[in-house]
């Protein structure tokens, strides 16, 4: 199984040797690079880093030519505006986050920059964006007992650190690289209480929070930010994030609670700091279900992903969770064959026991092209070409494919496939094209349905936190006429991604999209995603009551597809 990354969760291809040389794996982890400690970068050094990034974008950013039409990007205007901000930066931190915001302007979740710092801050509750409002998700009650924090899941954060929730959403989302505005704002809402200095300035001191309960009553509470990690040289100004506030007297914190807050451990950027299974943040890429199973549900499998059947007016229907396309073991080892076997086993049971199937792909974070196409083979009904790409048509791409060709045994199928990619890239490069013509990673070869495929009606659940592979799978299922999509548009992350060499003076790490891939109808996935046949936006009632109304909606849409 190959290791190409079509998103930050590692998309692979049908040509293992090629992709090992073409793409470096990234998992959205911060790349820790030594920076110049305790010294402000000079204007010349800041401009050198900015220019280094710009030159790399102009020569090696796959979606560059698409962006003027997909998001209205004016590269010359953008360069001039941000070059001015780079010159005016007063501290390293101001420069660093200027670079983060510059990259976010490309509206590409695969293209992101990270500041080389381990500094983080968090509060002991989490938040999410529902119906345009920032709602409390989970609360760590050992740190915030009801006496101190008399709020609950579904209550609305309306102000934080002197900024209204919409103002803070605007500020945070400017630092978020995403192919879809709703995806960026939802990520920003989750960042209200978890701030990583790799992406946004880290707030200091205490923060005053105003909260509106479901009843309409408004209260306020002050909490200290809990910090982990170390700043390097960012010297962020205190008012970059939330301005420190004095403790509220309405719900005062007691000393023991303050002391306990200091024990909080933040494991990673935007991770689940609380751990409950229903936590939205932890549900991303997870095989768990956030949807309350209906009465009479019969489990087929509960781990490492959930599958069950449940009764309806037309017979038993199935529910199957697809959280990602990059199964890994405890040490990060790929488990493609094991998971494909698990899904095949479950699909055979669903085929025998149900009249229709719900595939839950909400919050899906992508993965391997190879594995994704194999999973799709459990449902598609006819031979097809697979996921189509346009690759960068430059010397670097040609040399990568050519090196892989030299490492592939002659006289094998793989050698022939790699040779086709070498020829494809050489031809486009010699013509002076920016991208190659469309091709799969296995040119000229068809993909065939599994002999154990599911043959009955299917719907796929999608949302704005489904990206890359989470865009590709529903687009394939829809485009091949195999499923109807229910939910909200996916993120629109449309290419494979490489980690790049850090910027010379600041040590800022970044990853970059190196290709485009397409919906079967020919539409680029970048900034378009997969669009639902039956739109459904999650409500506050869904959020606090196990998504029961959501379940009723998609069940009805599935039943309408069953004769």
N, C-alpha and C positions, 0 to 999 in steps of 0.2 A: 504494500500500500504506500502510495507516495505522500510527500509532505509539502506540496505547494499550498500556499496560503491564499485563499480567495477572500478571507477576512481574518480578523485578528484571532480567530479560533482555529486557524489552519485549514484551508481548503487544499485538497490534493488533486492530482490528475491521474489519467491513465498511463502516464509516462514517468515512472518514479525517478529515473536518473536525471531527467530533464529538470524536474522541479526542485530537486535537492540543490541543484546549482543555480537555478533561476531565482528562487525565492527563499529568503530567510524567514524562519518561523517567528511570529510574535504573538503573544497572548495578552496584549494590552498591559503588559508588565512594564513598570518603569525601568529604563535602562540606566543604571547608575554609572555616571561618567564623572570623573574628577573635574571640578570647576576651579576657577581661580578664586581661592578663599580670601576673604578679608581685603579685597581690593576692588574698587569700582572699575568696570570695563571702560576703556576709553571710547570716545566717539568713533574713532577709526576702527576699533575692534568690533563695536556693535554693527557698524555698517558693513564690515567684512563678513560677519556672520549672516546678516540679512541678505547681502548679495550672494553669498554661497547658497543660501536656501532658494533664492529667486532663480539662479542659474540652473539649479537642479530641477526645479519645477518646470522651467521652460524646455528642458531637454529630456526629462524622464517622467513626467507626470502624465499617466495614460489618459485621463479624462479631460486634459487641458482644452482641446479643441471643441469638446462638447459643452463646456461650462458657459460660454456666451449665450447659447440657446437654452440650456437647461435651467440656469439660474440668473442669466443676464450679467455674467461676470465681465468687467472691463479690466483686463490685466494691467494696462498701463496706468489707469487711474488708481487702481488698488496699490500698485507699487509706489506711486508717488505719495499717496496718503500715508501709508505705513512707513515709508522711508522718513517722512517728516516726524512721525511719532518716535521712531528709533533715535533720531537726532536729539529730540527733546527729552528723552527719558532721563530722570534724575537719579535713579538707582538701578542696580542690576535687576532688582525685582520688576521694576516698571518695564525694563527692556524685555525681560523673560516673558512676561504675560502679554506684552505687545506681540511677540512672535507667536504665542499660543493663539491669540485672537486673529492674527493674520492668517494662519493656517485654517482656522475655523471658518474664515470667509469663503473657502472653497466648498463648503457644505458637503463634505465627504467624510463619512464615518471611518473610512479606511485610511484617511490622511490626517494624522494628528501629531502634535508636538507635545513633549513632556519635559518639564524643568527638572534638572538633576538634583532633587531634594527629597528627603524622606519625611519632611515636616508635614504633619496632618493634625486636624482638629475635628472633634465630633461632639455631639450631644447624645444623651442616652434615649433617644427615640428616633424613629424614621418617618419619612414623609413621601408622598406620591402625588401625582397630578391626576385628578379625576374631575371631569366636567369643567375643566379650566381652573379648578381650585386646588390649592395645595392642602392636602388632607393628612392628618396624622395616620400613620400605618401601625407600627408596633411600638410599644413602650417597655423599656426595661424597668419593671416594677421594683426590683431589688435596689435600684438607684433612684427611681422616681416613684415613691409610694403615692397613693391617691391624696394623702394629706398635703403633699408637696406639689403634686401635679394632677389636679382633679379633672383630667381630660381622658378621652378614649378614642379608639379607632373611628375615623370618620369626622372628627372635629377639624375645623379649618384654621390653618395658620394664616392670619390676615396681615400681620406686620412682624418684622424681625430686624432688630438693630436699627430702628428708625426708618426702615424702608418698607413700603407696602409690598405685599407678596408679588404683584405684577412687576414692580420695579426690581426686586431681587431676582425674579425669574429672568428678566431682561439682562441683568448684569451677569448672572451665572451662565446663561445660555450662549452669551457671546464667546465664551471660552470652550464651548462644546462642539467638537467636529461631528457633524451628522448630515446625512443626505436628505433630511426631512425636518421641517421646523418643529412639528409636533414631537418628533423623537428627541430633538435637542431640548425642548422645553420640559419634557417629561424627565429626561436625565437631570436637567437643572433642578427640578423639584426634588429629586432624590438627593441632590447635593445641599439642600438647605441645612441638613444636620450632619453631613459628612463632607469635609473639605480636604482635599488632597492638594498640597502645595505643588505637586507635579502638574496640576491643571489650573488651579485658581489660587489667588492669594489666601493665606491662612489667617483667619481672624484671631484676635487676642482678647484676653480679659473675659468679661461677662457680656451676655446679650439679653436684651429685653424682648420678650416674645408676646404678641397679642394673639389670642385664640378665640374663635367663635365656635361655640358648641352647636350641636345639631338643633338645640332648643332656641338658638338665637342669642343667648347670653354671651357677652364678651368678657373675658378675663385676661390677666397678664401674669407672667412669671419671668424672673430672671434666672439664668443658668450660666455657670462658668463653662467655657470651652475646655475640653479635655485634650491635651496635646500628647502626641507621640512623635518619635523621630527627631531629626535635627535639621535646622536651616543650614545652608552652606554659605551663601553670600548674597541671598536675594534682598535682604534689608527691606522687606515690604513695609510700607507705611501703615500705621494702625488703622486709618480710615479707609483702606482699600477694600476690606471686607466689611464686617459688621462693627460699627463703632461700639466700644465698651460702654456698658450701662451699669448703673448702680443696681443693687438687688431690689426687687420689688418688695413692698411691705405687705402686699395682699396675700401672696402665697410664699412666705419666707422659707428659704432653705435652712435646714438645721445643720449644725457642724458635722455630724456623723455622715449625713448624706453627701456633703461636700467632700469629705475625706474619701468616701467610697467611690466617688466619681473618678478619682485619680487612678483607679485600678483598671479602667476600661482599656482594652487592647483593640487597636484598629489594624486589621490584618492586611488590607489592601485597598486600592482605590475603589470607591463605590461598592464595597462589599457589604454583606450582611453583618452588621456589628451586633445584632441582637440574637439571631439564630432561630426564631420560631419558624415553623415550616410554612406558615401562611405569609410570611414576609415577602412583599413584592420583589424586593431586590434579590433575595436569595432564590426566588422562583425562576429568575433568568438563568437559562442553561441547565435547569434542574429537571430531573425526571419526575418530581413531585407534581401533584395537581393542586391548583388553588380553587378549583371548582368543586363545590360540595356534590358528591355523587348522589343521585336520586334514590329514593326508597326502592328497595328491591334490586339494587345493583349487585352483580355477582363478579367478584374479582377474578381476573385471569393472572395478573402479575402486579406486584406492588413495588418491586425494586429490580433493577436500577431505573425502571420507568413504570408508570402506572398504565394498566390496561384493564378494562372491565366491560361488561355488558349491562344493559338496563332495559326494562320493559317499556314499550310504547303501544299505542293503539294499533300499529301495523306489525308488531312483533318486536323481538329483541334487537336493539341496535348496539353498536360498539363504541367505546371511547378508547383512544390510543394516544399517548403523550409522545411527542417528538421534540425533545428540548434542544438538540444540537445535532451536528453531523461530524463530531470529532470525539468519539468515545475513547476514554483514556483510563488506565489503571492508576493505582495510588501513587506511583512514581512517574506518572506522565507517559507511560508506554502506551502506544496505540492498541486498541482492542477492536479493530474493525471487523474481523471475522467473527469474533465472539458475539458482538452486538448484532451484526447482520443475522447470525443464526438465531439469536433471541427474538428479534423482530419477525423473522420468518416463522418461527414456532408459534408466536402469538397470532400472526396474520392467518395461519392455517386454521387456528381455533376460531377466529373471528369469521372467517369464510364459512365455516360449518354451522355457526351458532347465531348469526345475525342477518338482518335484512338490509342493513346500511351501516355506515361507519363515520364517526367524527374523529378527525385527526387534529389534536390540539397542538398547534405550532406557535402559540403565543409566547413571546419573550425568547424565541429561538435565536441563538447567537452564531449560527453558521458552523462551518467545518470543512470536511474533505469533499472535494468534487467527486472523487471516485466513490466514496461511501454514499454520498447523496444520490448519485445516479443509481447505485445499487438498491438503495431504499426505494427510490421511485419505481424501480423494476418490480417491486412487490405490488404495484397498483396499476401501472400503465398497461394498455391493451394491445399496442402495436409497436413494431420496431421504430426507433427514432434516432436522430443524430446525436442527441445529448446537448449539453450546455455549450453554446457558441461564444467565442471570444474574439476580440481584436487585440493583438499584442503590440507593444511598442516596436516600431520598425527602425531600430538603431543598431549601432555596432555592438553595444553592450548586450542586447537581447540575442543578436546573432551569435556572439561569442559564447554566451551561456548555453544556447541550444547546441552549438557546434562542439563545445566541450563535453556535453552530455552524450552526444553521438559517439565521441571517441571512447567513452566509458561503457558503451552498450555493445554487447556481443553481436558481431555481424551474423547475418543469417537468421535473426530472430524477428518476431513480429514487432517487438519494441523498437528495434533498430530501424525498421522501415517507418514506423510512426514518427520517430524522432527526426529521421531524414526528411520527412515531409515538412516538419516544422522548421528545420534548418532552411530548406528551400523557400518556404513561405516567407520567412523573415528576410533572407538574402534578397529576394526579388523586390520586396517592398522597400527595403533599405536602399538598394541601388536606384530605385525610382525616386527616392527622396521623400517618400510618404512618411507621415508621422506614425500611423498605425498600419498593421497588416490588414489584408482582407479577413473576413470572418472565417474562423476555423474552430473545431473542437480540439481537445488535447489528444484526440485519437482520429486524425483526419481520414475521412473516407470510410470509417468503420461505423456500423450501426449498433445500437444497444437494443437488446431484446428483453421482453417481459420475463419475469421469473416464472418457472412452472408452478410455483406455489402462490401466485398472485391473488389478491382480493378482487373479485369481479363485480361487486354490487355497488350501489351509489355511495359516493364519498363527498363529504364536505371537509374543508380545511379551515381551521381558525387561525386568523392572522391579526397582528397588531403592530403598532409603531415601534415596538422594541424587538421585532423580528428583523434581522438584518443579514445581508450577504447570502450565506446559504439559506437563511430564513427568508430572504427575498426569492432565491432561485427555486427552491422546491415548490412553493405554491405557484410560482409563475409557470413552472413546467407542468404541474398538474392541471392548472387552468388552461394553459396554451395547448396541451395535448387532449383537451376535452375530457379529462378524467375526473375532475372535481370542481365543485363550486366553492368559492371563498367567502367566508363570513368574518366580519370584524372591521378593522380600520387598516388603511394603507400601510404597507411595510416600509422600512427605513430607507430603502433605495441606495444600498451600498453595492456598487456594480463592477467590481474588478478584483484581481488578486493583489496582495499587499506584500511589500518588502520592508524590512527595517533598513534604515540608511545610516551612513556614517554620521556621528554627531557633529554639530556645528563646532568649528575649530576653537573659538575662544570661550564661548559660554558653556559648551558641553551639552547643549539642549539636544535631546534625542528626538528623532521623528521617524515615522513610517510613511510610506507613500504608495498610492495605487498605481499599478504598472500596466493595467489593461482595462478593457471594458467587456462586460458580458451582457447577454441579451435574453429577453423574453422570447419564447418561440414565435411570437408574431413579429419579431424584428425590432421591437422597441428596446432601447437601452434600459437596463435596470437602474443605472446611476441616476439618482434624483427622481426616479419614477416609481420604483418598487413594484410590488404586486398589488393590484386594486381589487377590493372585495366586490363580488357579485351582489352580496346582501350586506350593506353597511350596518354596523352596530357599534355604538360608542358605549363603553363601560360607564355605569352610573354610580352614584354614591350608594344607592341601595345594593347594587351588585357588590361593591367594595366591602360593605360591612356585613352582608348576608350571604356569603359563600357563592356569589355569582349565579344565584338561582334563576333570575330573570334572563340572564345571558344564556344559561343552559336551556331554558324553555324556548328561547328564540331560535337557537341553532338546531335544536331538536325538531322544531316545526319546519324549518327550512330543509332539513334532511328528509323528513317524512314527505314533503312535497315532491321530492325527487324519486320516491319509491312508488312503483306502479300499484 
